[in-house]
Amino acid sequence: MFSGIILARGYALKYFWSQSDKIGTFFHYGRWNPLGRYFGLVVREGGKTEQWQTEKQNIWEDYKKAYDKEPPGPACGIALLTDGDQTHTEPEADYGEIFASKK
């Protein structure tokens, strides 16, 4: 999440695992919701896995691709969610170490 100046709303990037969309697919949620504006990016495709997966993203570069501008400042939050809202399934996930750095 990158902070914005409009009514303290933010600009977010959502990273998805998808069973149907290809890696690299961007989803544009152009209208503002109560928390801000966001884009989604598919980073992995396929179903259930029985082993740990590691994800590594350059959120600064992904932000520039999604919003076509530099981020307004440093990232100010990370959220991890597991849901089956769009697929109407019961999801299952485990999370391990989370690490963030400037590079």
C-alpha positions in Angstrom: 0.0 0.0 0.0 1.3 3.4 -0.9 -0.2 6.4 0.8 -2.1 9.0 -1.1 -3.0 12.6 -0.3 -6.7 12.5 -1.3 -8.7 12.0 1.9 -6.0 9.7 3.3 -6.9 7.0 0.8 -4.2 4.9 -0.7 -3.0 3.2 -3.9 -2.7 -0.5 -3.6 -1.3 -3.4 -5.5 -3.0 -6.8 -5.1 -1.0 -9.9 -6.0 -3.0 -13.0 -7.0 -2.6 -16.6 -7.6 -5.1 -17.6 -10.2 -6.4 -20.9 -11.5 -7.6 -19.3 -14.8 -5.6 -16.1 -15.6 -2.0 -16.0 -17.0 0.9 -14.7 -15.0 1.5 -11.0 -15.6 -2.2 -10.2 -16.2 -3.1 -6.8 -14.6 -6.6 -6.2 -13.3 -7.6 -2.6 -13.2 -10.1 -1.5 -10.5 -10.3 2.1 -11.7 -12.9 3.5 -9.5 -12.1 4.5 -5.9 -13.4 2.2 -3.2 -13.5 3.2 0.5 -9.8 2.4 1.0 -8.4 3.8 -2.3 -7.7 2.7 -5.8 -6.0 -0.6 -6.6 -4.6 -2.8 -9.3 -4.2 -6.6 -9.3 -1.4 -8.6 -10.8 -1.4 -12.3 -11.3 2.0 -13.7 -10.0 1.3 -17.4 -10.1 -1.2 -19.7 -11.9 -2.5 -23.1 -11.0 -4.3 -24.8 -8.2 -3.3 -26.3 -4.9 0.3 -27.0 -4.1 1.8 -29.3 -1.4 5.0 -27.4 -1.0 6.1 -23.9 0.1 6.2 -21.3 -2.7 8.4 -18.2 -2.6 7.2 -14.9 -4.1 9.5 -12.0 -4.8 8.0 -8.7 -6.2 9.5 -5.3 -7.0 6.5 -3.3 -5.7 8.1 0.0 -6.8 8.3 -1.1 -10.4 4.9 -2.8 -10.3 3.4 0.4 -9.0 4.9 2.4 -11.9 3.5 -0.1 -14.4 0.0 -0.1 -12.8 -0.4 3.6 -12.2 1.9 5.0 -14.9 3.7 7.2 -12.4 6.2 7.2 -9.6 4.8 6.1 -6.2 3.9 9.0 -3.9 6.4 7.8 -1.2 7.5 4.7 0.5 5.1 1.8 0.9 3.2 2.0 4.2 1.6 -1.4 4.6 1.4 -5.0 3.7 -1.8 -7.1 4.0 -2.1 -10.9 3.4 -5.4 -12.3 2.5 -6.8 -15.7 1.6 -10.2 -15.9 0.2 -12.4 -17.6 -2.4 -14.7 -14.7 -3.1 -14.3 -14.7 -6.8 -14.0 -18.5 -7.2 -16.7 -19.4 -4.7 -14.3 -21.9 -3.2 -13.0 -22.5 0.3 -9.4 -21.5 0.2 -6.5 -22.8 2.3 -3.2 -21.1 2.9 -0.2 -21.0 5.3 2.1 -18.0 5.4 5.8 -18.2 6.4 8.4 -15.5 6.7 7.6 -12.1 5.3 10.6 -9.9 4.4 10.6 -6.4 2.9 13.7 -4.4 1.9 14.7 -1.4 -0.2 16.6 -3.9 -2.5 
